[in-house]
Amino acid sequence: MDNRAQWGTRLGFILAAVGSAVGLGNIWRFPGVAYENGGGAFFLPYLVALLTAGIPILILEFTLGHKYKGSSPLTFARLSKGAEWMGWWQILISFVISTYYAVIVGWAITYSYFSLNLQWGENPGDFLIGEYLQVSDPGVVGSFVPSVLIPLLIVWVIALAILFAGVRKGIEVANKIFIPLLAVLFLIIVIRAMFLPGAMDGVEAFFKPNWDTIFDGKVWVAAYGQIFFSLSIAFAIMITYSSYLPEKSDITNNAFITGFANSSFELLAGFGIFATLGFMAYTSGQPINEVVSTGVGLAFIAIPQVINEMGSFNEVFGVLFFLSLTFAGLSSLISILETYIAAIQEKFNTNRTKAVTVGGGLTVIVSLLFATQGGLNFLDVVDYFINQFGVALSGLFEVVLIAWFLKQLNPLKEHANAISDIQLGSWWNISLKFITPIILGYMMFDLLRQNLTSDYGGYPREFLFYFGWTVAIGAILLGVVLSRLQWKKQSLDVPVSNEKEVAS
């Protein structure tokens, strides 16, 4: 019988999975993507993408983790000895993301404090770039920025303390605190935003459907891209988390709950963000389409501008918003870190304390690059390339490997059906064998075409090569190297307990 760590409750697992999926991108990416791709009409391709890619891949990864009871490298090694590199590639993607993700969480913590006296002043954009981040030219590292470095170290103390405590006493307990708090705080933000002048104009702009976009292939690609990037799939998280599930676990039900919970929060974020942008348009006299932004610009420039104009209780609104970012970021960061903590434990047959110390310590050291004056430029480029040519490409390879080369969809479906209330049928096979590979394949082709014919963000080509392409390709190559290392005192046999459970 496998003595692997387990979740204490089903709710603990679901909150952890939802906490991983609900991250910074739900708040600052989804509303803008929806608005730019047809508004209310975007929800049709978005729902189709959720049902034909998001939830099917969630079920796939939940089943892999539950059946093979291992980190991503061990799971793929047990699936097929030649597939272990796939797991290490995903682990290295997670490692890269965690190094800069922690810095953004640190920004959110700092801005929670800045909100108390609106320290960003009348021009939040100049404050962010000049005074706070002290951004240097691309490729220039510069010196450490204390106001970024100190919050970053605070984030690492919190995250690593949770990981040292373990799966049940650390990760599960943390998510039972973070996720309810995040939901309550963001609901308060939405309610407050809805009563701002111009808020309803913003919400109307968000939901107003442009049905002509339904026939635009790029809109459907955007919908699949959003689902893919928002659900924490294809970079080892869901495989790792589901490996801690007990034998009797309703896999398909858990996947549907996780998928729809994530989408529900994205919808809530859309209400809050566009109500706020509607107010911004109202006070500035500009149309909605001229104030819409996403990413760092939305969170740390546009929202502070709105807070400046809100009048009474604007400081409270600011604190609530940036605390929401903090909790969303922390829950996702912890899940990302757990992927390679588990992999180090199993590959090198060590205890959790050593794995957290080594894995977490290495991540802390690398993350210091993003606390320098050049940090924002490094972050922008690394984030773009590791997501576009790491996460998305890894997802394409994962489904093609399992569905077409290893032909494991039916055995995995039998495993899931044996322990789940919702039975998988041909919908699941068709989605993973045909729909997802075609959509992701087209995404990759189009992305390669764009990035080989133009330079991302106007950065120097040499800078993009060293901190974009090299990072993305290096993750694949290093994954292959790590897969060649022998397992120490670790059997690659599928745990017998799982075999008996499915057979019964």
Phi, psi and omega per residue, in radians:
M1 nan 2.286 -3.114
D2 -1.204 2.313 -3.123
N3 -1.780 0.446 -3.131
R4 -1.096 2.602 3.104
A5 -1.011 2.575 -3.132
Q6 -2.315 2.717 3.002
W7 -1.172 2.552 3.130
G8 -1.279 -0.597 -3.111
T9 -2.491 2.819 3.058
R10 -1.109 -0.694 3.114
L11 -1.036 -0.665 3.127
G12 -1.057 -0.751 3.117
F13 -1.147 -0.804 -3.101
I14 -1.094 -0.762 3.121
L15 -1.118 -0.651 3.110
A16 -1.160 -0.761 3.126
A17 -1.138 -0.757 3.100
V18 -1.139 -0.708 3.123
G19 -1.074 -0.608 3.085
S20 -1.226 -0.781 -3.102
A21 -1.185 -0.754 -3.122
V22 -1.415 1.791 -3.124
G23 -2.311 -2.792 -3.087
L24 -1.075 -0.615 -3.115
G25 -1.111 -0.544 3.108
N26 -1.087 -0.622 -3.071
I27 -1.485 -0.775 -3.014
W28 -1.867 -0.038 3.135
R29 -1.928 -0.879 -3.013
F30 -0.999 -0.874 -3.093
P31 -0.976 -0.754 3.138
G32 -1.165 -0.731 3.122
V33 -1.080 -0.780 3.132
A34 -1.082 -0.809 -3.107
Y35 -1.094 -0.744 -3.075
E36 -1.304 -0.198 -3.082
N37 -2.131 0.707 2.992
G38 1.889 0.042 3.113
G39 1.038 -2.182 -3.123
G40 -1.052 -0.534 3.127
A41 -1.159 -0.416 -3.127
F42 -1.123 -0.430 -3.065
F43 -1.189 -0.376 3.076
L44 -1.208 -0.997 3.078
P45 -1.083 -0.547 3.115
Y46 -1.097 -0.776 3.132
L47 -1.155 -0.723 3.100
V48 -1.064 -0.753 3.135
A49 -1.116 -0.680 3.121
L50 -1.087 -0.725 -3.052
L51 -1.457 -0.346 -3.104
T52 -1.932 -0.158 3.116
A53 -2.341 -0.956 -3.043
G54 -1.039 -1.056 -3.113
I55 -1.207 -0.711 3.062
P56 -0.990 -0.726 3.132
I57 -1.255 -0.628 3.043
L58 -1.017 -0.813 3.117
I59 -1.070 -0.753 3.118
L60 -1.001 -0.855 -3.071
E61 -1.285 -0.637 3.039
F62 -1.057 -0.714 -3.120
T63 -1.202 -0.749 3.106
L64 -1.020 -0.869 -3.129
G65 -1.103 -0.740 -3.105
H66 -1.200 -0.718 -3.091
K67 -1.267 -0.754 -3.016
Y68 -1.737 -0.075 2.978
K69 0.819 0.988 3.131
G70 -2.722 2.972 2.975
S71 -1.084 3.036 -3.104
S72 -1.032 -0.794 3.106
P73 -1.091 -0.758 -3.130
L74 -1.178 -0.678 3.115
T75 -1.060 -0.846 -3.133
F76 -1.210 -0.563 3.094
A77 -1.161 -0.669 3.097
R78 -1.256 -0.538 3.093
L79 -1.176 -0.778 3.091
S80 -2.853 2.307 -3.071
K81 -1.009 -0.525 -3.120
G82 -1.488 0.025 -3.064
A83 -1.800 -0.006 -3.055
E84 -1.026 -0.593 -3.137
W85 -0.985 -0.560 3.131
M86 -1.059 -0.738 3.127
G87 -1.154 -0.709 3.133
W88 -1.231 -0.600 3.062
W89 -1.031 -0.803 3.123
Q90 -1.108 -0.686 3.123
I91 -1.085 -0.752 -3.109
L92 -1.212 -0.573 3.027
I93 -1.063 -0.808 3.113
S94 -1.064 -0.725 3.137
F95 -1.038 -0.838 -3.119
V96 -1.078 -0.807 -3.121
I97 -1.068 -0.728 -3.097
S98 -1.115 -0.506 -3.079
T99 -1.159 -0.575 3.130
Y100 -1.813 -0.386 3.136
Y101 -1.077 -0.666 3.140
A102 -1.086 -0.582 3.140
V103 -1.161 -0.702 3.136
I104 -1.145 -0.681 3.063
V105 -1.071 -0.664 3.085
G106 -1.099 -0.683 3.061
W107 -1.039 -0.765 -3.107
A108 -1.082 -0.721 3.093
I109 -1.065 -0.791 -3.128
T110 -1.091 -0.756 -3.131
Y111 -1.223 -0.403 3.001
S112 -1.091 -0.696 3.099
Y113 -1.259 -0.750 3.126
F114 -1.033 -0.518 -3.092
S115 -1.127 -0.418 -3.080
L116 -1.099 -0.556 3.119
N117 -2.325 0.349 3.120
L118 0.876 0.920 -3.001
Q119 -1.130 -0.292 -3.128
W120 -1.304 -0.160 3.019
G121 1.277 -2.755 -3.051
E122 -1.395 -0.350 -3.119
N123 -2.206 1.474 -3.088
P124 -1.033 -0.511 -3.141
G125 -1.163 -0.852 3.105
D126 -1.129 -0.640 3.130
F127 -1.106 -0.808 -3.107
L128 -1.081 -0.905 -3.035
I129 -1.306 -0.744 -3.039
G130 -1.580 -1.057 -3.015
E131 -1.382 -0.747 -3.073
Y132 -1.411 -1.074 -3.087
L133 -1.447 -0.380 3.119
Q134 0.909 0.895 -2.972
V135 -1.129 2.315 3.086
S136 -1.717 -3.109 3.115
D137 -1.207 2.680 3.113
P138 -0.943 2.290 3.120
G139 1.589 -0.248 3.116
V140 -1.607 2.049 -3.095
V141 -1.237 -0.847 -3.124
G142 1.274 -2.877 -3.117
S143 -1.667 2.947 3.063
F144 -1.167 2.543 3.059
V145 -1.818 1.858 -3.043
P146 -0.940 -0.665 -3.105
S147 -1.222 -0.250 3.037
V148 -1.728 -0.716 -3.080
L149 -1.108 -0.806 -3.080
I150 -1.113 -0.848 3.064
P151 -1.069 -0.614 3.097
L152 -1.041 -0.784 3.129
L153 -1.135 -0.607 3.079
I154 -1.114 -0.747 3.098
V155 -1.034 -0.767 -3.130
W156 -1.151 -0.658 3.092
V157 -1.065 -0.784 -3.138
I158 -1.136 -0.891 -3.061
A159 -1.109 -0.808 -3.105
L160 -1.227 -0.571 3.079
A161 -1.089 -0.718 3.105
I162 -1.125 -0.724 -3.127
L163 -1.226 -0.655 3.067
F164 -1.049 -0.586 -3.108
A165 -1.233 -0.319 3.062
G166 1.783 -3.082 -3.066
V167 -1.221 -0.927 -3.044
R168 -1.368 -0.813 -3.061
K169 -1.496 -0.268 -3.130
G170 -1.888 -1.270 -3.048
I171 -1.104 -0.812 -3.098
E172 -1.126 -0.794 3.141
V173 -1.113 -0.747 -3.122
A174 -1.067 -0.779 -3.128
N175 -1.212 -0.507 3.067
K176 -1.194 -0.312 3.065
I177 -1.669 -0.865 -3.022
F178 -1.130 -0.811 -3.000
I179 -1.219 -0.813 3.039
P180 -1.052 -0.689 3.109
L181 -1.096 -0.759 3.126
L182 -1.049 -0.793 -3.127
A183 -1.083 -0.773 -3.112
V184 -1.174 -0.827 -3.122
L185 -1.068 -0.772 -3.085
F186 -1.267 -0.545 3.070
L187 -1.124 -0.703 3.079
I188 -1.082 -0.735 3.112
I189 -1.046 -0.798 -3.123
V190 -1.094 -0.803 -3.136
I191 -1.058 -0.796 3.123
R192 -1.106 -0.737 -3.105
A193 -1.138 -0.596 -3.096
M194 -1.149 -0.354 -3.128
F195 -1.674 0.106 3.097
L196 -1.389 2.575 3.059
P197 -1.028 2.291 3.131
G198 1.508 -0.085 -3.085
A199 -1.043 -0.758 -3.093
M200 -1.169 -0.518 3.059
D201 -1.129 -0.678 3.098
G202 -1.150 -0.777 3.132
V203 -1.129 -0.686 3.108
E204 -1.097 -0.709 3.114
A205 -1.120 -0.632 3.140
F206 -1.157 -0.734 -3.033
F207 -1.651 -0.262 -3.093
K208 -1.075 2.096 -3.048
P209 -1.434 2.390 2.975
N210 -1.951 1.599 -2.978
W211 -1.201 -0.288 3.105
D212 -1.086 -0.471 -3.091
T213 -1.250 -0.300 -3.118
I214 -1.022 -0.503 -3.091
F215 -1.629 0.125 3.119
D216 -1.669 2.065 -3.096
G217 -1.051 -0.560 -3.124
K218 -1.131 -0.537 3.105
V219 -1.165 -0.711 3.112
W220 -1.187 -0.671 3.068
V221 -1.108 -0.705 3.109
A222 -1.101 -0.654 3.132
A223 -1.151 -0.796 3.120
Y224 -1.158 -0.663 3.107
G225 -1.096 -0.759 3.136
Q226 -1.099 -0.799 3.111
I227 -1.050 -0.748 -3.066
F228 -1.134 -0.797 -3.067
F229 -1.365 -0.321 -3.038
S230 -1.641 -0.230 -3.025
L231 -1.747 0.088 -3.130
S232 1.021 0.667 3.107
I233 -1.782 2.660 3.057
A234 1.296 0.277 2.891
F235 -2.420 0.822 2.857
A236 1.380 -0.224 -3.033
I237 -1.143 -0.948 -3.033
M238 -1.206 -0.534 3.051
I239 -1.135 -0.797 -3.129
T240 -1.120 -0.866 -3.114
Y241 -1.063 -0.740 -3.110
S242 -1.263 -0.317 3.094
S243 -1.207 -0.252 3.114
Y244 -1.654 0.100 3.121
L245 -1.309 2.571 3.043
P246 -1.233 2.984 -3.068
E247 -1.002 -0.815 -3.108
K248 -1.608 1.661 -3.125
S249 -2.409 2.277 -3.136
D250 -1.411 1.563 -2.996
I251 -1.091 -0.901 -3.056
T252 -1.136 -0.700 3.109
N253 -1.087 -0.765 3.106
N254 -1.041 -0.675 -3.128
A255 -1.178 -0.758 3.117
F256 -1.110 -0.736 3.126
I257 -1.081 -0.806 -3.135
T258 -1.087 -0.816 -3.111
G259 -1.088 -0.815 -3.097
F260 -1.319 -0.517 3.055
A261 -1.132 -0.743 3.104
N262 -1.077 -0.799 -3.134
S263 -1.159 -0.625 3.112
S264 -1.101 -0.721 3.117
F265 -1.178 -0.648 3.093
E266 -1.080 -0.699 3.108
L267 -1.131 -0.748 3.092
L268 -1.070 -0.716 3.104
A269 -1.093 -0.663 3.100
G270 -1.053 -0.769 3.072
F271 -0.999 -0.926 -3.054
G272 -1.112 -0.816 -3.076
I273 -1.175 -0.765 -3.084
F274 -1.351 -0.459 2.984
A275 -1.121 -0.711 3.123
T276 -1.177 -0.748 3.123
L277 -1.190 -0.551 3.059
G278 -1.085 -0.711 3.082
F279 -1.145 -0.687 3.129
M280 -1.097 -0.741 3.104
A281 -1.122 -0.681 -3.131
Y282 -1.102 -0.802 -3.073
T283 -1.311 -0.494 -3.098
S284 -1.616 -0.253 -3.107
G285 1.332 0.269 -3.137
Q286 -1.750 2.729 3.027
P287 -1.232 2.768 -3.101
I288 -0.974 -0.738 -3.036
N289 -1.139 -0.280 3.135
E290 -1.595 -0.167 3.129
V291 -1.920 -0.095 -3.136
V292 -1.231 2.303 3.073
S293 -2.563 2.932 3.132
T294 -2.380 2.996 3.032
G295 1.178 -2.584 -3.091
V296 -1.015 -0.673 -3.127
G297 -1.077 -0.678 3.110
L298 -1.178 -0.889 -3.014
A299 -1.227 -0.722 -2.967
F300 -1.921 -0.008 3.059
I301 -2.169 -1.012 -3.079
A302 -1.128 -0.831 -3.116
I303 -1.108 -0.789 3.041
P304 -1.008 -0.621 3.073
Q305 -1.082 -0.726 3.109
V306 -1.125 -0.780 -3.117
I307 -1.022 -0.655 3.116
N308 -1.024 -0.540 -3.037
E309 -1.689 -0.031 -2.968
M310 -1.363 -0.304 3.140
G311 1.388 -2.313 -3.050
S312 -1.074 2.451 3.098
F313 1.096 0.348 3.117
N314 -1.143 -0.577 3.096
E315 -1.092 -0.705 3.127
V316 -1.102 -0.768 3.108
F317 -1.010 -0.769 3.141
G318 -1.084 -0.787 3.126
V319 -1.066 -0.787 -3.124
L320 -1.104 -0.745 -3.119
F321 -1.109 -0.848 -3.066
F322 -1.312 -0.466 2.987
L323 -1.177 -0.626 3.072
S324 -1.069 -0.787 3.075
L325 -1.042 -0.693 -3.126
T326 -1.091 -0.860 -3.117
F327 -1.169 -0.703 3.089
A328 -1.091 -0.732 -3.137
G329 -1.202 -0.739 -3.124
L330 -1.109 -0.774 -3.121
S331 -1.095 -0.657 3.105
S332 -1.269 -0.719 -3.140
L333 -1.048 -0.753 -3.133
I334 -1.062 -0.726 -3.138
S335 -1.152 -0.672 3.132
I336 -1.137 -0.771 -3.140
L337 -1.108 -0.666 -3.078
E338 -1.073 -0.465 -3.109
T339 -1.060 -0.805 -3.096
Y340 -1.600 -0.252 2.967
I341 -1.124 -0.807 3.116
A342 -1.120 -0.703 -3.128
A343 -1.139 -0.732 3.116
I344 -1.110 -0.756 3.122
Q345 -0.964 -0.818 -3.012
E346 -1.405 -0.723 -3.078
K347 -1.197 -0.668 -3.056
F348 -1.878 0.195 3.032
N349 0.867 0.917 -3.120
T350 -2.107 2.983 -3.136
N351 -1.497 2.967 -3.047
R352 -1.116 -0.695 -3.114
T353 -1.023 -0.803 3.126
K354 -1.167 -0.688 -3.122
A355 -1.120 -0.751 3.119
V356 -1.167 -0.699 -3.132
T357 -1.101 -0.835 -3.111
V358 -1.262 -0.954 -3.106
G359 -1.114 -0.843 3.137
G360 -1.155 -0.706 -3.135
G361 -1.089 -0.732 3.117
L362 -1.122 -0.702 3.128
T363 -1.115 -0.747 3.124
V364 -1.020 -0.786 -3.116
I365 -1.073 -0.837 -3.125
V366 -1.136 -0.647 -3.088
S367 -1.114 -0.360 -3.127
L368 -1.072 -0.451 3.097
L369 -0.995 -0.640 -3.057
F370 -1.458 -0.002 3.061
A371 -1.782 0.243 3.099
T372 -1.729 3.092 3.124
Q373 -1.130 -0.461 3.090
G374 -1.540 0.051 -3.009
G375 -0.979 -0.762 -3.079
L376 -1.122 -0.709 3.121
N377 -1.167 -0.764 3.092
F378 -1.072 -0.760 -3.114
L379 -1.076 -0.806 -3.092
D380 -1.035 -0.827 -3.080
V381 -1.264 -0.806 3.140
V382 -1.077 -0.763 -3.137
D383 -1.063 -0.781 -3.123
Y384 -1.083 -0.872 -3.032
F385 -1.289 -0.655 -3.104
I386 -1.292 -0.460 3.059
N387 -1.374 -0.878 -3.066
Q388 -1.248 -0.736 -3.087
F389 -1.934 0.297 3.044
G390 -2.126 -1.276 -3.079
V391 -1.062 -0.953 -3.084
A392 -1.121 -0.756 -3.136
L393 -1.181 -0.668 3.078
S394 -1.065 -0.707 3.106
G395 -1.089 -0.719 3.102
L396 -1.081 -0.837 3.133
F397 -1.101 -0.682 -3.099
E398 -1.075 -0.886 -3.079
V399 -1.224 -0.648 3.115
V400 -1.174 -0.747 3.128
L401 -1.032 -0.848 -3.066
I402 -1.307 -0.728 -3.061
A403 -1.388 -0.699 -2.999
W404 -1.812 -0.700 -3.079
F405 -1.544 -0.830 -3.134
L406 -1.558 -0.291 3.115
K407 0.889 0.916 -3.057
Q408 -1.872 0.133 -3.108
L409 -1.092 -0.789 -3.112
N410 -1.168 -0.786 3.054
P411 -1.044 -0.675 3.121
L412 -1.217 -0.644 3.095
K413 -1.120 -0.707 3.102
E414 -1.091 -0.688 3.124
H415 -1.121 -0.823 -3.133
A416 -1.120 -0.765 -3.115
N417 -1.133 -0.520 -3.107
A418 -1.172 -0.392 -3.061
I419 -2.175 0.132 -3.053
S420 -2.090 2.627 3.084
D421 -1.322 -0.763 3.114
I422 -1.459 2.026 -3.070
Q423 -1.509 2.356 3.128
L424 -1.453 2.429 3.111
G425 -2.208 -2.608 -3.084
S426 -1.155 -0.474 3.099
W427 -0.919 -0.751 -3.083
W428 -1.191 -0.795 -3.138
N429 -1.105 -0.800 -3.113
I430 -1.109 -0.718 -3.131
S431 -1.055 -0.817 -3.058
L432 -1.429 -0.483 -3.077
K433 -1.514 -0.532 -3.039
F434 -2.159 -1.009 -2.985
I435 -1.088 -0.955 -3.092
T436 -1.083 -0.816 3.115
P437 -1.059 -0.656 -3.123
I438 -1.158 -0.830 -3.113
I439 -1.127 -0.845 -3.124
L440 -1.158 -0.624 3.098
G441 -1.080 -0.754 3.105
Y442 -1.153 -0.717 3.095
M443 -0.988 -0.808 -3.107
M444 -1.153 -0.728 3.118
F445 -1.055 -0.815 -3.106
D446 -1.163 -0.690 3.121
L447 -1.133 -0.758 3.109
L448 -1.077 -0.760 3.127
R449 -1.031 -0.813 -3.118
Q450 -1.117 -0.764 -3.033
N451 -1.398 -0.312 3.068
L452 -1.539 -0.287 -3.131
T453 -1.843 -0.215 3.109
S454 -2.597 2.757 -3.095
D455 -1.678 2.193 -3.103
Y456 -1.015 2.293 3.017
G457 1.101 0.160 -3.117
G458 1.275 0.244 3.135
Y459 -1.300 2.712 3.058
P460 -1.019 2.458 -3.063
R461 -1.038 -0.644 3.139
E462 -1.134 -0.692 3.115
F463 -1.112 -0.739 3.113
L464 -1.138 -0.632 -3.136
F465 -1.152 -0.849 -3.047
Y466 -1.299 -0.612 -3.055
F467 -1.963 0.026 3.070
G468 -2.033 -1.298 -3.100
W469 -1.081 -0.733 -3.108
T470 -1.111 -0.698 3.121
V471 -1.143 -0.820 -3.095
A472 -1.136 -0.820 -3.135
I473 -1.258 -0.629 3.138
G474 -1.072 -0.585 3.116
A475 -1.088 -0.672 3.121
I476 -1.186 -0.855 -3.069
L477 -1.133 -0.746 3.120
L478 -1.169 -0.558 3.074
G479 -1.072 -0.720 3.100
V480 -1.125 -0.722 3.131
V481 -1.081 -0.828 -3.129
L482 -1.111 -0.556 -3.139
S483 -1.211 -0.263 3.136
R484 -1.474 -0.224 3.099
L485 -1.263 2.470 -3.111
Q486 -1.336 2.540 3.051
W487 -1.285 2.371 -3.128
K488 -1.750 2.016 3.092
K489 0.935 0.591 -3.114
Q490 -2.275 2.030 3.130
S491 -1.297 2.440 3.064
L492 -1.606 0.107 3.082
D493 -1.203 2.520 3.080
V494 -1.134 2.311 3.140
P495 -0.898 2.239 -3.063
V496 -1.071 -0.615 -3.086
S497 -1.035 -0.676 3.126
N498 -1.172 -0.729 -3.134
E499 -1.022 -0.780 -3.128
K500 -1.150 -0.672 -3.095
E501 -1.116 -0.775 -3.137
V502 -1.186 -0.705 -3.121
A503 -1.103 -0.545 -3.115
S504 -1.355 nan nan
